[in-house]
Amino acid sequence: MEDPLTYGNGLDVVERPVTRAEAGHSPRACEDLVVAVVRGRR
């Protein structure tokens, strides 16, 4: 089985800022799958 986290193949995990529309909502309400939330570098 190939590694699903190999860059460019299968699943890519990226870090991005929250948008104004997403602020204050549950991560489940986002269109993207949320793996982690970083606040204040934590």
C-alpha positions in Angstrom: 0.0 0.0 0.0 1.4 3.4 -0.9 1.7 6.2 1.7 -1.5 8.3 1.3 0.5 11.4 2.6 3.1 11.4 -0.2 3.2 15.0 -1.6 1.3 15.2 -4.8 -0.4 11.8 -4.6 -3.6 11.0 -2.8 -4.1 13.2 0.3 -2.3 16.5 0.8 -2.3 18.2 4.2 -2.0 21.9 4.1 -2.0 24.8 6.6 -4.2 27.8 5.8 -5.6 30.7 7.6 -9.3 30.8 8.7 -11.5 33.0 6.5 -13.9 35.6 8.0 -16.8 33.5 6.9 -15.4 30.5 8.9 -14.5 32.5 12.1 -16.7 31.6 15.1 -18.1 28.4 13.5 -17.4 24.8 14.3 -14.6 23.1 12.3 -17.3 20.7 11.1 -19.0 23.6 9.3 -16.0 24.1 7.0 -16.0 22.8 3.5 -12.5 21.4 4.0 -11.7 18.5 6.4 -10.2 20.1 9.5 -7.4 18.0 11.1 -6.2 20.6 13.6 -6.9 24.1 14.7 -3.8 26.3 15.6 -4.4 29.2 17.9 -1.5 31.3 19.1 1.0 28.8 17.7 -0.5 26.0 19.8 
